[in-house]
Amino acid sequence: MARYFFDFHDGEMHRDPVGQECEGPDEVRSEAMHALPAIAKEKVPKDGNKQAYTILVRNERNVTVYTATLTFAGIWLGENEPPIEEQAD
């Protein structure tokens, strides 16, 4: 089995220093697909309504072999929109 490193990007790069062994491309893809929402759920933006989360998978030669991106986009609709604060002149 080969070792792959699952780096995470959310505006800042978080490099995986340890990695994990995977049997091949299908397992790499599966691990990325499961890890991405789990990591992103802990990082939902608290001061905005848009954020992209990306996993970049590197092989043992430090070559990126797979990427996956999950995007969060929140939109206020109608009556649920928060009140606009008036600015002081």
TIMI-2910 file (N, C-alpha, C, CB; in pm, 1 decimal, decimal comma, always signed):
<rs>
+----------+----------+----------+----------+----------+----------+----------+----------+----------+----------+----------+----------+------+
!      n_x !      n_y !      n_z !     ca_x !     ca_y !     ca_z !      c_x !      c_y !      c_z !     cb_x !     cb_y !     cb_z ! resn !
+----------+----------+----------+----------+----------+----------+----------+----------+----------+----------+----------+----------+------+
!    +84,1 !   -119,2 !     +0,0 !     +0,0 !     +0,0 !     +0,0 !    +87,8 !   +124,5 !     +0,0 !    -95,2 !     +0,4 !   +122,0 !  Met !
!    +36,8 !   +226,9 !    -60,4 !   +109,3 !   +354,2 !    -67,4 !    +53,2 !   +451,9 !    +35,9 !   +100,2 !   +414,8 !   -210,1 !  Ala !
!   +136,5 !   +545,7 !    +79,1 !    +94,3 !   +647,8 !   +175,1 !    +51,3 !   +772,9 !    +98,8 !   +209,0 !   +680,9 !   +276,0 !  Arg !
!    -62,5 !   +828,4 !   +141,3 !   -116,4 !   +951,1 !    +83,8 !   -137,8 !  +1052,6 !   +194,8 !   -248,9 !   +923,9 !     +7,7 !  Tyr !
!   -123,2 !  +1180,3 !   +160,9 !   -135,8 !  +1288,6 !   +257,1 !   -256,2 !  +1373,3 !   +217,9 !     -5,6 !  +1374,8 !   +263,1 !  Phe !
!   -344,7 !  +1396,1 !   +312,7 !   -470,9 !  +1465,1 !   +288,2 !   -463,1 !  +1606,4 !   +345,1 !   -589,9 !  +1387,1 !   +350,4 !  Phe !
!   -418,8 !  +1701,2 !   +262,4 !   -408,5 !  +1840,8 !   +303,2 !   -546,4 !  +1905,8 !   +291,9 !   -303,3 !  +1917,0 !   +216,3 !  Asp !
!   -570,8 !  +2006,0 !   +376,4 !   -700,9 !  +2072,5 !   +380,8 !   -680,7 !  +2221,7 !   +361,5 !   -774,4 !  +2043,8 !   +514,6 !  Phe !
!   -763,6 !  +2282,7 !   +276,1 !   -753,2 !  +2426,3 !   +249,8 !   -888,7 !  +2491,5 !   +274,5 !   -704,7 !  +2453,4 !   +104,0 !  His !
!   -891,0 !  +2593,7 !   +361,3 !  -1013,5 !  +2668,7 !   +391,4 !   -984,7 !  +2818,5 !   +391,6 !  -1072,4 !  +2625,1 !   +528,1 !  Asp !
!   -895,5 !  +2860,2 !   +304,6 !   -843,8 !  +2996,6 !   +305,2 !   -700,1 !  +2994,7 !   +356,2 !   -932,7 !  +3089,9 !   +392,8 !  Gly !
!   -668,7 !  +2894,1 !   +434,4 !   -533,4 !  +2866,4 !   +481,8 !   -504,9 !  +2719,8 !   +453,0 !   -517,0 !  +2899,3 !   +635,3 !  Glu !
!   -379,0 !  +2688,7 !   +425,2 !   -341,2 !  +2550,1 !   +398,1 !   -305,6 !  +2480,2 !   +528,8 !   -222,4 !  +2543,6 !   +298,6 !  Met !
!   -366,1 !  +2363,0 !   +550,0 !   -337,1 !  +2278,8 !   +665,8 !   -279,5 !  +2148,6 !   +609,7 !   -467,2 !  +2253,1 !   +755,6 !  His !
!   -148,6 !  +2131,0 !   +624,4 !    -81,7 !  +2014,5 !   +564,6 !    -90,5 !  +1894,3 !   +657,4 !    +65,9 !  +2046,5 !   +533,3 !  Arg !
!   -112,4 !  +1780,0 !   +598,0 !   -118,1 !  +1652,7 !   +669,6 !    +24,7 !  +1601,3 !   +685,0 !   -208,6 !  +1548,0 !   +594,1 !  Asp !
!    +79,8 !  +1602,7 !   +806,1 !   +218,7 !  +1560,2 !   +824,0 !   +235,4 !  +1408,7 !   +834,4 !   +275,2 !  +1624,7 !   +947,0 !  Pro !
!   +125,0 !  +1335,6 !   +856,2 !   +133,1 !  +1191,8 !   +882,2 !    +88,2 !  +1108,6 !   +762,7 !    +49,3 !  +1156,3 !  +1003,2 !  Val !
!    -24,6 !  +1143,9 !   +704,6 !    -80,1 !  +1067,0 !   +593,4 !   -140,0 !   +936,3 !   +638,5 !    +25,6 !  +1040,6 !   +490,2 !  Gly !
!   -186,3 !   +859,5 !   +540,6 !   -239,1 !   +727,1 !   +569,9 !   -221,2 !   +638,3 !   +448,1 !   -387,9 !   +734,3 !   +611,3 !  Gln !
!   -213,8 !   +510,4 !   +474,0 !   -195,4 !   +415,3 !   +365,6 !   -329,8 !   +384,0 !   +300,9 !   -128,4 !   +286,3 !   +416,9 !  Glu !
!   -328,5 !   +380,4 !   +167,6 !   -447,6 !   +348,5 !    +90,0 !   -409,8 !   +246,6 !    -16,6 !   -509,3 !   +476,5 !    +25,7 !  Cys !
!   -505,6 !   +162,7 !    -51,2 !   -479,0 !    +57,1 !   -148,7 !   -477,1 !   +106,4 !   -293,1 !   -581,7 !    -50,9 !   -134,8 !  Glu !
!   -538,7 !   +220,2 !   -319,3 !   -538,6 !   +269,1 !   -456,2 !   -631,5 !   +387,3 !   -474,0 !   -577,5 !   +158,9 !   -550,9 !  Gly !
!   -655,8 !   +427,4 !   -599,0 !   -734,5 !   +547,0 !   -627,4 !   -875,4 !   +545,8 !   -568,3 !   -744,0 !   +565,0 !   -774,3 !  Pro !
!   -941,2 !   +431,9 !   -570,2 !  -1077,5 !   +426,0 !   -516,0 !  -1079,6 !   +454,6 !   -366,1 !  -1139,6 !   +288,8 !   -543,5 !  Asp !
!   -982,2 !   +402,1 !   -293,5 !   -976,3 !   +426,2 !   -149,7 !   -935,4 !   +570,1 !   -120,1 !   -878,7 !   +328,8 !    -83,3 !  Glu !
!   -845,6 !   +626,1 !   -200,0 !   -805,9 !   +766,8 !   -183,4 !   -928,1 !   +855,7 !   -199,5 !   -695,3 !   +806,8 !   -286,0 !  Val !
!  -1004,0 !   +834,4 !   -305,4 !  -1124,5 !   +913,1 !   -332,7 !  -1225,3 !   +897,6 !   -220,2 !  -1187,7 !   +871,2 !   -466,1 !  Arg !
!  -1247,9 !   +777,2 !   -176,0 !  -1343,4 !   +751,0 !    -69,1 !  -1302,5 !   +821,4 !    +60,6 !  -1356,1 !   +600,6 !    -45,6 !  Ser !
!  -1174,3 !   +814,3 !    +95,8 !  -1125,5 !   +880,4 !   +217,3 !  -1143,9 !  +1031,6 !   +206,9 !   -976,8 !   +846,4 !   +241,7 !  Glu !
!  -1112,8 !  +1089,4 !    +92,1 !  -1128,5 !  +1233,8 !    +73,0 !  -1275,5 !  +1273,3 !    +82,5 !  -1070,4 !  +1277,3 !    -63,1 !  Ala !
!  -1363,2 !  +1194,6 !    +21,1 !  -1506,0 !  +1225,5 !    +22,3 !  -1564,4 !  +1219,0 !   +162,8 !  -1580,9 !  +1130,0 !    -69,0 !  Met !
!  -1515,1 !  +1130,2 !   +245,6 !  -1565,9 !  +1119,0 !   +382,4 !  -1501,9 !  +1221,8 !   +475,6 !  -1541,3 !   +978,3 !   +436,0 !  His !
!  -1375,9 !  +1252,6 !   +454,6 !  -1306,0 !  +1346,5 !   +541,8 !  -1351,0 !  +1491,0 !   +518,7 !  -1156,1 !  +1335,2 !   +520,3 !  Ala !
!  -1377,3 !  +1526,5 !   +394,7 !  -1408,0 !  +1665,5 !   +361,6 !  -1529,7 !  +1718,9 !   +437,4 !  -1431,4 !  +1678,5 !   +212,8 !  Leu !
!  -1646,1 !  +1655,0 !   +434,2 !  -1759,1 !  +1710,2 !   +509,9 !  -1737,7 !  +1705,6 !   +661,3 !  -1885,6 !  +1634,9 !   +474,9 !  Pro !
!  -1667,7 !  +1605,3 !   +709,3 !  -1642,2 !  +1595,5 !   +853,5 !  -1556,9 !  +1712,1 !   +901,9 !  -1573,2 !  +1462,4 !   +887,1 !  Ala !
!  -1454,9 !  +1747,4 !   +824,9 !  -1369,1 !  +1859,1 !   +862,0 !  -1443,0 !  +1991,0 !   +844,5 !  -1240,5 !  +1858,4 !   +778,6 !  Ile !
!  -1513,9 !  +2006,9 !   +732,1 !  -1583,0 !  +2132,6 !   +702,0 !  -1691,5 !  +2163,4 !   +804,4 !  -1644,1 !  +2127,2 !   +562,4 !  Ala !
!  -1757,1 !  +2061,8 !   +856,9 !  -1867,0 !  +2087,8 !   +951,2 !  -1816,6 !  +2156,4 !  +1077,9 !  -1938,1 !  +1956,7 !   +987,9 !  Lys !
!  -1691,2 !  +2137,0 !  +1112,1 !  -1633,6 !  +2202,2 !  +1228,9 !  -1587,3 !  +2344,3 !  +1197,3 !  -1517,2 !  +2120,3 !  +1282,1 !  Glu !
!  -1588,2 !  +2381,1 !  +1069,4 !  -1532,6 !  +2509,7 !  +1028,8 !  -1632,7 !  +2596,7 !   +953,8 !  -1411,4 !  +2487,6 !   +943,0 !  Lys !
!  -1762,3 !  +2577,0 !   +974,5 !  -1861,5 !  +2659,8 !   +906,4 !  -1833,5 !  +2806,0 !   +941,2 !  -2007,8 !  +2618,8 !   +946,9 !  Val !
!  -1831,8 !  +2893,1 !   +840,0 !  -1794,9 !  +3032,6 !   +866,0 !  -1889,4 !  +3098,6 !   +965,4 !  -1793,5 !  +3111,9 !   +736,0 !  Pro !
!  -1832,8 !  +3167,9 !  +1061,8 !  -1913,4 !  +3234,1 !  +1162,6 !  -1936,9 !  +3381,2 !  +1128,9 !  -1847,1 !  +3221,8 !  +1298,2 !  Lys !
!  -1862,7 !  +3435,3 !  +1033,5 !  -1876,4 !  +3576,9 !  +1002,2 !  -1908,4 !  +3602,1 !   +854,9 !  -1750,0 !  +3649,6 !  +1039,6 !  Asp !
!  -1958,6 !  +3502,8 !   +787,0 !  -1991,8 !  +3519,0 !   +645,7 !  -2081,1 !  +3406,0 !   +599,2 !  -1864,9 !  +3524,8 !   +560,4 !  Gly !
!  -2121,6 !  +3412,5 !   +474,7 !  -2211,5 !  +3311,8 !   +420,6 !  -2152,3 !  +3234,1 !   +305,2 !  -2337,9 !  +3375,7 !   +376,8 !  Asn !
!  -2022,9 !  +3247,4 !   +281,7 !  -1958,6 !  +3174,6 !   +172,8 !  -1823,9 !  +3121,3 !   +218,7 !  -1941,7 !  +3264,7 !    +48,9 !  Lys !
!  -1797,3 !  +2997,7 !   +184,8 !  -1666,9 !  +2939,2 !   +216,2 !  -1648,3 !  +2813,2 !   +132,1 !  -1654,8 !  +2906,7 !   +368,9 !  Gln !
!  -1531,6 !  +2796,4 !    +76,4 !  -1496,4 !  +2674,4 !     +4,5 !  -1395,6 !  +2596,5 !    +87,6 !  -1439,1 !  +2706,5 !   -137,0 !  Ala !
!  -1411,3 !  +2465,5 !    +90,2 !  -1322,4 !  +2376,0 !   +162,5 !  -1268,7 !  +2275,2 !    +61,9 !  -1395,9 !  +2305,0 !   +282,3 !  Tyr !
!  -1137,9 !  +2258,9 !    +56,9 !  -1077,6 !  +2169,8 !    -41,3 !   -981,6 !  +2073,0 !    +25,4 !  -1005,2 !  +2249,9 !   -149,0 !  Thr !
!   -987,1 !  +1948,0 !    -18,2 !   -886,9 !  +1848,7 !    +20,7 !   -797,9 !  +1826,6 !   -100,4 !   -953,3 !  +1713,5 !    +69,6 !  Ile !
!   -668,4 !  +1832,6 !    -78,3 !   -569,6 !  +1804,0 !   -182,4 !   -491,9 !  +1682,0 !   -135,9 !   -473,6 !  +1927,6 !   -209,4 !  Leu !
!   -494,2 !  +1576,9 !   -214,1 !   -428,0 !  +1452,3 !   -175,1 !   -295,3 !  +1441,3 !   -248,8 !   -518,3 !  +1329,0 !   -205,1 !  Val !
!   -187,1 !  +1424,4 !   -169,9 !    -53,2 !  +1408,5 !   -225,5 !     -7,1 !  +1264,5 !   -207,9 !    +46,3 !  +1505,9 !   -158,5 !  Arg !
!    +70,2 !  +1216,4 !   -303,9 !   +129,8 !  +1083,7 !   -289,7 !   +264,8 !  +1095,2 !   -218,7 !   +146,5 !  +1015,5 !   -428,4 !  Asn !
!   +334,2 !   +984,1 !   -206,2 !   +463,0 !   +981,8 !   -135,1 !   +570,9 !  +1065,7 !   -203,2 !   +511,7 !   +839,3 !   -122,4 !  Glu !
!   +553,4 !  +1095,5 !   -331,6 !   +649,3 !  +1178,6 !   -404,7 !   +612,7 !  +1327,1 !   -397,8 !   +656,9 !  +1133,9 !   -550,6 !  Arg !
!   +512,6 !  +1359,9 !   -313,8 !   +466,3 !  +1497,0 !   -293,5 !   +395,1 !  +1554,9 !   -416,2 !   +583,5 !  +1585,2 !   -256,8 !  Asn !
!   +336,2 !  +1467,5 !   -498,2 !   +261,4 !  +1508,8 !   -616,5 !   +112,3 !  +1502,8 !   -582,6 !   +295,5 !  +1418,0 !   -740,6 !  Val !
!    +39,2 !  +1612,8 !   -608,8 !   -104,9 !  +1613,2 !   -585,1 !   -171,1 !  +1522,9 !   -688,9 !   -163,2 !  +1758,6 !   -591,7 !  Thr !
!   -246,5 !  +1424,0 !   -639,0 !   -307,7 !  +1325,5 !   -728,2 !   -460,3 !  +1333,4 !   -730,0 !   -265,1 !  +1186,5 !   -687,3 !  Val !
!   -519,3 !  +1404,8 !   -633,3 !   -665,4 !  +1414,0 !   -627,6 !   -703,5 !  +1537,3 !   -547,2 !   -728,0 !  +1285,5 !   -564,9 !  Tyr !
!   -809,2 !  +1606,2 !   -590,0 !   -864,5 !  +1716,0 !   -511,6 !  -1016,0 !  +1704,0 !   -509,0 !   -821,1 !  +1853,2 !   -569,2 !  Thr !
!  -1075,6 !  +1754,2 !   -402,1 !  -1220,9 !  +1759,5 !   -390,0 !  -1254,5 !  +1887,3 !   -315,2 !  -1278,6 !  +1632,4 !   -316,3 !  Ala !
!  -1362,1 !  +1953,9 !   -355,9 !  -1402,0 !  +2079,9 !   -293,6 !  -1548,0 !  +2073,6 !   -252,4 !  -1378,3 !  +2198,3 !   -389,1 !  Thr !
!  -1574,4 !  +2126,2 !   -133,1 !  -1709,6 !  +2138,7 !    -79,5 !  -1731,8 !  +2286,6 !    -55,3 !  -1730,0 !  +2053,7 !    +52,7 !  Leu !
!  -1845,0 !  +2340,5 !   -103,3 !  -1871,9 !  +2483,2 !    -89,6 !  -1992,1 !  +2505,9 !     -0,3 !  -1894,6 !  +2547,6 !   -226,4 !  Thr !
!  -1977,1 !  +2597,3 !    +95,2 !  -2088,0 !  +2641,1 !   +179,2 !  -2132,3 !  +2776,6 !   +128,3 !  -2047,9 !  +2647,2 !   +330,6 !  Phe !
!  -2262,5 !  +2791,7 !   +103,9 !  -2317,4 !  +2920,8 !    +62,9 !  -2451,3 !  +2938,7 !   +132,2 !  -2332,6 !  +2930,3 !    -93,0 !  Ala !
!  -2460,8 !  +3040,1 !   +217,0 !  -2585,6 !  +3070,9 !   +286,7 !  -2647,9 !  +3195,9 !   +228,3 !  -2561,6 !  +3088,6 !   +437,6 !  Gly !
!  -2779,7 !  +3192,2 !   +212,3 !  -2851,1 !  +3305,7 !   +154,0 !  -2975,7 !  +3332,8 !   +237,1 !  -2888,5 !  +3278,5 !     +4,8 !  Ile !
!  -2992,3 !  +3456,8 !   +281,8 !  -3113,8 !  +3496,2 !   +351,5 !  -3225,9 !  +3515,2 !   +250,1 !  -3091,3 !  +3625,6 !   +433,8 !  Trp !
!  -3347,0 !  +3467,9 !   +282,3 !  -3461,4 !  +3479,6 !   +193,0 !  -3575,3 !  +3552,9 !   +263,4 !  -3507,7 !  +3340,4 !   +145,3 !  Leu !
!  -3627,3 !  +3655,2 !   +199,1 !  -3747,6 !  +3723,6 !   +246,0 !  -3747,8 !  +3763,4 !   +391,6 !  -3863,0 !  +3639,1 !   +221,6 !  Gly !
!  -3851,4 !  +3719,9 !   +464,9 !  -3874,1 !  +3760,6 !   +603,3 !  -3765,5 !  +3713,7 !   +698,8 !  -4006,2 !  +3708,9 !   +649,8 !  Glu !
!  -3690,4 !  +3615,0 !   +660,3 !  -3586,3 !  +3563,7 !   +748,1 !  -3459,2 !  +3646,6 !   +745,6 !  -3554,1 !  +3423,0 !   +711,1 !  Asn !
!  -3456,3 !  +3746,5 !   +659,3 !  -3337,0 !  +3829,4 !   +647,1 !  -3318,3 !  +3911,4 !   +774,4 !  -3346,8 !  +3921,9 !   +523,4 !  Glu !
!  -3196,6 !  +3915,7 !   +827,8 !  -3173,1 !  +3994,5 !   +949,0 !  -3189,3 !  +4143,4 !   +920,2 !  -3032,6 !  +3966,3 !  +1005,5 !  Pro !
!  -3227,3 !  +4221,2 !  +1021,5 !  -3245,2 !  +4365,3 !   +998,6 !  -3114,1 !  +4432,2 !   +962,3 !  -3304,8 !  +4432,1 !  +1122,4 !  Pro !
!  -3122,7 !  +4532,1 !   +877,9 !  -3006,1 !  +4609,5 !   +839,3 !  -2981,5 !  +4713,3 !   +947,0 !  -3025,2 !  +4675,9 !   +699,6 !  Ile !
!  -2861,1 !  +4715,1 !   +999,9 !  -2827,6 !  +4812,0 !  +1102,8 !  -2800,5 !  +4946,0 !  +1037,0 !  -2705,7 !  +4765,5 !  +1185,8 !  Glu !
!  -2860,2 !  +5051,3 !  +1095,7 !  -2839,9 !  +5185,2 !  +1042,3 !  -2702,5 !  +5234,9 !  +1080,2 !  -2947,6 !  +5281,6 !  +1092,7 !  Glu !
!  -2638,2 !  +5301,1 !   +986,0 !  -2504,3 !  +5353,0 !  +1011,4 !  -2516,2 !  +5496,2 !  +1062,5 !  -2416,0 !  +5346,6 !   +882,8 !  Gln !
!  -2430,0 !  +5530,6 !  +1157,2 !  -2428,4 !  +5666,9 !  +1210,0 !  -2368,3 !  +5760,1 !  +1105,7 !  -2348,5 !  +5674,5 !  +1343,3 !  Ala !
!  -2426,4 !  +5879,3 !  +1093,7 !  -2374,8 !  +5978,0 !   +997,3 !  -2256,8 !  +6051,0 !  +1051,5 !  -2481,5 !  +6077,2 !   +959,3 !  Asp !
+----------+----------+----------+----------+----------+----------+----------+----------+----------+----------+----------+----------+------+
</rs>
